[in-house]
Amino acid sequence: MKKVIIVDDEEPARKLIKEFLQPHKDLVIIEECNNGVDAVKAINTFKPDLVFLDIQMPGLTGFEVLQRLEEMPQIIFSTAYDQYAFKAFEVHAVDYLLKPFKQERFDEAIEKIMTNDKSYLNQIQTLVNGLNEQETHLTNILVSVRNKLINIPVADIIYIQADGNYAKLILEKGSHLTSYGLSKLEEKLNPQQFIRVHRSAVININNVKEAYSYPSSYELIMTNGDMVKVSRSYLENIRKLIV
């Protein structure tokens, strides 16, 4: 059995989805929301397997809801005509239901995500990361963990470490590997908060606990107890912070 949440500001639309769900006995509705703010709270609380998500809603749009989720469930989008939404879906190969839709199209959308869960989650991840990239600086990063997506606020990152062609986010508890390379990720983060200290490390200056100075380097002790060395090439980045 899979847990389902329906999010739509129009009651007739929610009723239609409930009606179309009746033949799908393995999908159980656990909550309904009529706005984006309540949707974020419900999804983060109940951790559903599938969410039917309207795009145009009061409070927060469907896209803004996605950017505030702690974990990413499977999503079936629904929308009336919305050129911006269509472009986003097309670019990231994400399926959607165009209102008004019929039972056949509804069933097709369910079949698509249920028969290819991991692939479709990756498409949703790409969509949300693409939306985040439109901001001046990243505020959240979605990372894949087994068969789900985890939403990491950048403020929670202690430092970032190169890991081959990827980058590892070091948090207070544990770490997560992202699909970004270190240099690309650095470009997308706020330079007032994240600075390069080594060819293989970027730190969050808000999470530096102590700094030890040596003739040609610094050693930074981060809030999680890890030590990050500042290489000669990046000494000036640290010296700028000393007042």
N, C-alpha and C positions, 0 to 999 in steps of 0.2 A: 504494500500500500504506500502511496506517495501523498505527502501533505501539500495542499494547494491553498494559496491566498489569491483573492481576486481584488484588484485595485482599479477602480474606475469611478469618476465623480458623478456618473449618470446611473441612477438606479435601474432603468430599463436595460442598460448595457450589462450590468452585473447579473440581472435576472436571466438575460439571454445566455450568458456564459454558464450559469448554473444549469440551465435547461440543456445546453449542448454537452455538458459534462455527464449527464445522467447515464449514457451508454458506457462511460468509462468508469467501471466499478472500482478500479484500482486507484483512482484519484479521489481523495477525500478533502473537501473544503473545510479548513479550520478557521478561516477569518476572512472578513471583507473590509475594505477601506474605501473611503470616498474622497481622499485627498492624499497628497504626497507625504506630508508630515507624519500622519498616522501610519502610512505605508512603511516608512523607514522604521518606525518603532515596532510595528507588528512583525516585519520580516526579520529584524535583528533579534527579536524576542523568541519567535516561534521556529525560526530556521526551517522554512518550508523547502520542499524539493522543487516545487514549480510555482511560479507567480505569473498571473495574467496581469500585465501592466499597461495601463493607458499612458499615452505620452502627454496629452494636453490636460493638465489638472491645476486646480488652485493650490497655492502654497508652494509646492515644488513640482516641477515637471517630472515625467517618467525618467528622463535622462539624469536629472538632479537626484532623484531617488537612488539610482544605480550608484552614483558617486559617493553615497553615504552609507552603503551597506558594508557590514563587517565580513560577511561571507556571501558569495554569489550563487543563488539558486539558478535553476533553469528558468529562462524568461521567455514568455510569449507576449510580444508587444501587440498593442492594438491602437489604432489611430484613425481619425478622420483625415482628410487631405492635409498634409503638412510637408511642404517641399523640403524643409531642413531635415526632418526625420527621414524622409525617403532617401535623401542623399547620404546620410549617415549609414542607413541600412545597406544601401547599395555598395558603398565603399568597403564596408566590413563584412559583406556577405551574410547579413543577419536577416532572418525571415520576420515577417510581421503580418498582422491581420488588418486589412483595410476595411473600416466600417462603411456600410453595413456588410457583414460577412455571413455566409451560410454554414450549415452543419458540415458539409463536405470539405470546405476550406478549413474549418476549425479542426476537423479530424486530421487533415493533412499536416497541419502545423504541429499537432501533438505527436503524430507518428514520426515526424522529422527529428524532433529533439529526443524522443524516447529511444529511437533506434541508433542514434549517434550522439550520446550524451557528452562524451569527452570533447569531440570535435566542435560541437555547438557551444560548449562552455568556453572553448578557446576563442571562438568568434565573438562571444559576448565580452570576453576579457579584452580583445583587441579594440572593440567598439568603445568600451569605457576608458581604456588607456588613451585612445584617440581623443575622446572628449576632454580628458584631463589635460592633454597636450595643448588644447586650445586656450587654456588659462595661461597667464603670464608665467607662472611657475607651478610645478606640480605640488598639489597639496595631499594627494593620496596616490598609492601605487597598488595595483592589483597583482597578486602573485598566485601562481597555481600550486596547490598542495594536494597531491593525489587526485581525487575526483571533484575538488571544489576550488573556489577562488577566495582568497583572503584579502581583505582591504586593509592596507597598512598606511596609517597617517604618517606623513614624512616627519612630523615632529617626534614620533616615537623611535626614529632611526638614530642610533648612537654613532655609528660610522658605517661606511660602505667599503667593501673590499673587493678587488678584482678577483675573478675566478674564471680563468681562461677567457673566453669571449663574452662571459656574462659578468654580472655583479651580484655580490652577496650583501644583503641588508642585515646588519648586526643590530639586534634589539636587546632590551633588558633581559629578556628570556628567549634564548634561541636565535635562529637566523633563518632567512628565506632567500632563495636564489631567484633573481629576476631574469627576464629575457633581454633586458637592456645591457649593453656594454658599459663599463665604468665611465668612459668619456662622454658617451651619449647621455647617460643619466645625469652626470654633472652639469651638462648644458641646460637641463630642464629643471634643475633645482635652484632655489633662491641663493645667489652668491653671498648674500649677507648672512646666511645661516650655514651653508655648506661650502667648505673650502678644501682644495686639494693640498695634501701634505706629503704625498708620495706618489710615484707613478701607479701604485696599486692601492691607494687609499684616499678616500674623501671623508672628512669628519663633519659632524654636526657640532658647531662651536658651543651650542647650548648644553652639550653633554660632555664637555671637558671638565674634569674635576681638578686636576693638577697638571702642571707642566714643569719639566726639569730641563735646564739649559746646559748644553755642552758646547765646546768651542765651535763645532761645525754641524751641530744638530740639536734637536729637541726630542724629548720623550714625553708624550701626552698620556696621562692616565685618565681614562674615560669613566663615566659614572657606573659602568658595569664592572669596573676593575681591570679591563683590558688595557694593554699598553700599545700605543700606536706611535711609531717612529716618524719623525719629520726628516725627510732627506734634504741634502744640501741644496738641491734645485728648487725646493719649495720653502726655504727658510723665511724668505721675505713675506710670504703669506701669513706666517705666524707673527713675525715682528711687527706687522701693521696693526696687530691687535693689542700690542703692549703699550700701555699709556703710563 
